[in-house]
Amino acid sequence: MDVAGIRVGVHGVMALGMAVLGAACVALLALSLLSACLVPFAVGWLRDRPRMFDADEVSRLARQFSGLEPGVAFQRVATELLRSHPGHVLPEEQRHWVLLPGRASARCLLHASLTEQLQLSGTALDTIAQSGRHWANVSATLVSGTVRQWKEGTMTGEVFYAGDTVWRASGEATAEQWVAGTWMVEYSHGFVPLLLITSLAENLLTGFDLHSIFYMLRAYTRALHLESMSALQDAGFA
């Protein structure tokens, strides 16, 4: 057995892996800087963009099915959204649950555009994490479980239960503790590309989870394609 050759091969693979990781980190940093530079323009653009969904509408719908077994509640929420917003919600066969290593949670994308994001999320474990700071207003209505939220600048936390809605304003950062069995319907309105970059960076740098990154990008691609086709149909081109 050529031990020296094996060592050279292993070192070569490791070097290639580090090179790929370094290039990905540089690309994410460049995207983050570009997004940060575009934020002032994006904020003004967002004010004039019509919304497909409404935070109160999503909260009411999730609250209607809170207390049910989470899988059943999610199925009914998705069915109602497909009925009320045809052509703007991913069908069941195109959805995929993706793990997020930083918070030890999972999420399933239902809708995405440049300005809106709608997803199912939650965890089967007790977990705690910082929310990150995004240029988007986020509301998450619990269908089960408990969330304790600690807002920046305060010295006490607030507790939310099934049927409650956890709010996080654009530019605001919080720490959140989710108990095992916490599941929610989450709606975001703002500069969605920054949310995507954060999730990609989390999966790449925390867990080097290329599998989840693939399914995450595929879900966003499908959602944006769905929105593009709907826009073309509305304009009479399809």
C-alpha positions as CSV (number, residue, x, y, z in Angstrom):
1,M,0.0,0.0,0.0
2,D,1.4,3.4,-1.0
3,V,1.0,5.3,2.3
4,A,2.7,8.3,1.0
5,G,0.3,8.4,-2.0
6,I,-2.7,8.1,0.3
7,R,-1.4,11.0,2.4
8,V,-0.9,13.1,-0.6
9,G,-4.4,12.3,-1.8
10,V,-6.0,13.1,1.6
11,H,-4.1,16.4,1.8
12,G,-5.2,17.2,-1.7
13,V,-8.9,16.6,-0.9
14,M,-8.6,18.7,2.3
15,A,-6.9,21.5,0.4
16,L,-9.6,21.4,-2.2
17,G,-12.3,21.4,0.5
18,M,-10.7,24.4,2.3
19,A,-10.4,26.3,-1.1
20,V,-14.1,25.7,-1.8
21,L,-15.0,26.8,1.7
22,G,-12.9,29.9,1.4
23,A,-14.4,30.8,-1.9
24,A,-17.9,30.3,-0.5
25,C,-17.1,32.5,2.5
26,V,-15.8,35.3,0.2
27,A,-18.9,35.0,-2.0
28,L,-21.2,35.2,1.0
29,L,-19.3,38.2,2.4
30,A,-19.5,39.9,-1.0
31,L,-23.2,39.3,-1.2
32,S,-23.7,40.6,2.4
33,L,-21.8,43.8,1.6
34,L,-23.7,44.3,-1.6
35,S,-27.0,43.7,0.1
36,A,-26.1,46.1,2.9
37,C,-25.3,48.8,0.3
38,L,-28.6,48.2,-1.5
39,V,-30.6,48.3,1.7
40,P,-31.3,52.1,1.7
41,F,-32.7,51.8,-1.8
42,A,-34.5,48.6,-1.0
43,V,-36.3,50.2,1.9
44,G,-37.8,53.0,-0.3
45,W,-38.7,50.4,-2.9
46,L,-40.4,48.2,-0.3
47,R,-42.8,51.0,0.7
48,D,-44.4,51.1,-2.7
49,R,-44.5,47.3,-3.3
50,P,-48.0,45.7,-3.1
51,R,-48.2,42.8,-0.6
52,M,-49.5,39.3,-1.6
53,F,-50.1,38.4,2.1
54,D,-50.9,40.3,5.3
55,A,-49.4,39.6,8.7
56,D,-52.7,39.8,10.4
57,E,-54.3,37.4,7.8
58,V,-51.5,34.9,8.4
59,S,-51.7,35.2,12.1
60,R,-55.5,34.7,12.2
61,L,-55.2,31.6,10.0
62,A,-52.5,30.0,12.1
63,R,-54.4,30.9,15.3
64,Q,-57.5,29.2,13.9
65,F,-55.7,25.8,13.9
66,S,-53.5,26.3,16.9
67,G,-53.8,23.5,19.5
68,L,-54.1,20.8,16.8
69,E,-51.4,18.3,16.2
70,P,-48.7,20.4,14.4
71,G,-48.7,18.3,11.3
72,V,-52.5,18.6,10.9
73,A,-52.4,22.3,11.7
74,F,-49.7,22.9,9.0
75,Q,-51.6,20.9,6.5
76,R,-54.8,22.9,7.0
77,V,-52.9,26.2,7.0
78,A,-51.2,25.3,3.7
79,T,-54.6,24.1,2.2
80,E,-56.3,27.4,3.1
81,L,-53.4,29.4,1.6
82,L,-53.4,27.4,-1.6
83,R,-57.2,28.1,-1.9
84,S,-57.0,31.9,-1.1
85,H,-53.7,32.6,-3.0
86,P,-53.6,30.2,-6.0
87,G,-50.4,30.4,-7.9
88,H,-48.4,31.9,-5.0
89,V,-47.9,29.0,-2.6
90,L,-45.7,26.0,-3.3
91,P,-47.7,22.8,-3.7
92,E,-47.1,20.0,-1.3
93,E,-44.9,18.0,-3.7
94,Q,-42.5,20.9,-4.0
95,R,-42.0,21.6,-0.3
96,H,-39.1,20.3,1.7
97,W,-38.2,20.6,5.4
98,V,-34.6,21.9,5.9
99,L,-32.6,21.8,9.1
100,L,-31.0,25.0,10.5
101,P,-27.9,24.1,12.6
102,G,-27.6,27.4,14.5
103,R,-31.0,27.2,16.2
104,A,-31.4,23.4,15.9
105,S,-34.7,23.9,14.1
106,A,-36.3,23.1,10.8
107,R,-38.4,25.1,8.3
108,C,-40.5,24.5,5.2
109,L,-40.9,27.3,2.6
110,L,-44.4,28.0,1.3
111,H,-43.9,31.3,-0.5
112,A,-41.0,33.6,-1.4
113,S,-40.5,36.8,-3.4
114,L,-38.1,39.6,-3.2
115,T,-40.2,41.3,-0.5
116,E,-42.2,38.5,1.2
117,Q,-41.5,35.1,2.8
118,L,-43.9,32.6,4.3
119,Q,-42.8,29.5,6.0
120,L,-43.5,26.8,8.5
121,S,-40.9,26.4,11.2
122,G,-40.2,24.9,14.6
123,T,-38.2,22.3,16.6
124,A,-38.5,19.0,18.4
125,L,-35.8,20.0,20.9
126,D,-35.3,22.7,23.5
127,T,-33.2,25.3,21.8
128,I,-32.1,28.9,22.1
129,A,-30.5,31.3,19.6
130,Q,-30.2,34.9,18.6
131,S,-32.6,36.0,15.8
132,G,-30.1,38.0,13.8
133,R,-30.8,41.5,12.6
134,H,-32.7,41.8,9.3
135,W,-34.4,44.4,7.2
136,A,-37.7,42.7,7.5
137,N,-40.7,42.7,9.8
138,V,-41.3,39.2,11.1
139,S,-44.4,37.7,12.7
140,A,-44.5,34.1,13.9
141,T,-47.8,32.6,15.2
142,L,-47.4,29.5,17.3
143,V,-49.6,26.5,16.6
144,S,-47.9,24.6,19.5
145,G,-45.3,25.0,22.2
146,T,-43.8,27.9,24.0
147,V,-41.4,30.7,23.0
148,R,-39.6,33.0,25.5
149,Q,-38.3,36.2,23.7
150,W,-35.8,38.6,25.2
151,K,-35.6,41.9,23.3
152,E,-32.5,43.9,22.9
153,G,-32.2,46.7,25.6
154,T,-34.5,45.0,28.1
155,M,-33.8,43.0,31.2
156,T,-36.9,40.7,31.1
157,G,-38.3,38.2,28.7
158,E,-41.8,37.8,27.4
159,V,-43.5,34.3,27.1
160,F,-45.7,33.3,24.2
161,Y,-47.9,30.2,23.9
162,A,-50.0,28.4,21.2
163,G,-52.2,31.0,19.5
164,D,-49.9,33.9,20.3
165,T,-47.9,35.9,17.8
166,V,-44.2,36.7,18.3
167,W,-43.3,40.0,16.6
168,R,-39.8,41.3,15.5
169,A,-39.5,44.6,13.8
170,S,-37.1,45.4,11.0
171,G,-33.7,46.1,12.3
172,E,-34.5,44.6,15.7
173,A,-32.5,41.7,17.2
174,T,-33.8,39.4,19.9
175,A,-32.8,36.2,21.8
176,E,-35.4,33.4,21.7
177,Q,-35.8,30.2,23.6
178,W,-38.1,27.5,22.0
179,V,-39.2,24.5,24.0
180,A,-39.4,21.1,22.4
181,G,-42.5,20.8,20.3
182,T,-42.7,24.4,19.3
183,W,-44.1,24.9,15.8
184,M,-45.2,28.1,14.1
185,V,-46.3,29.8,10.9
186,E,-43.8,32.6,10.1
187,Y,-44.4,35.6,7.8
188,S,-41.7,38.1,6.8
189,H,-42.1,41.3,4.9
190,G,-39.0,43.2,3.9
191,F,-35.7,42.7,2.0
192,V,-35.9,38.9,1.7
193,P,-32.5,38.3,0.0
194,L,-30.8,39.2,3.3
195,L,-32.9,36.5,5.0
196,L,-31.7,34.0,2.5
197,I,-28.1,35.0,2.8
198,T,-28.2,34.6,6.6
199,S,-29.7,31.1,6.3
200,L,-27.2,30.0,3.7
201,A,-24.3,31.3,5.8
202,E,-25.6,29.6,8.8
203,N,-25.8,26.2,7.1
204,L,-22.4,26.7,5.4
205,L,-20.4,28.1,8.2
206,T,-22.0,26.3,11.2
207,G,-22.7,22.9,9.8
208,F,-21.1,22.8,6.3
209,D,-24.5,21.3,5.3
210,L,-24.4,21.3,1.6
211,H,-27.4,18.9,1.5
212,S,-29.7,21.5,3.2
213,I,-28.2,24.3,1.2
214,F,-29.2,22.5,-2.0
215,Y,-32.8,22.0,-0.9
216,M,-33.0,25.5,0.4
217,L,-31.9,27.0,-2.9
218,R,-34.2,24.7,-4.8
219,A,-37.2,25.8,-2.7
220,Y,-36.4,29.5,-3.3
221,T,-35.9,28.9,-7.0
222,R,-39.2,27.1,-7.3
223,A,-41.0,29.9,-5.3
224,L,-39.5,32.7,-7.4
225,H,-40.3,30.7,-10.6
226,L,-43.9,30.4,-9.4
227,E,-44.1,34.2,-8.7
228,S,-42.6,34.9,-12.1
229,M,-45.1,32.7,-13.9
230,S,-48.0,34.3,-12.0
231,A,-46.7,37.8,-12.9
232,L,-46.5,36.8,-16.6
233,Q,-50.1,35.4,-16.5
234,D,-51.4,38.6,-14.8
235,A,-49.7,40.6,-17.6
236,G,-51.2,38.4,-20.3
237,F,-48.0,36.8,-21.5
238,A,-48.7,33.3,-20.4
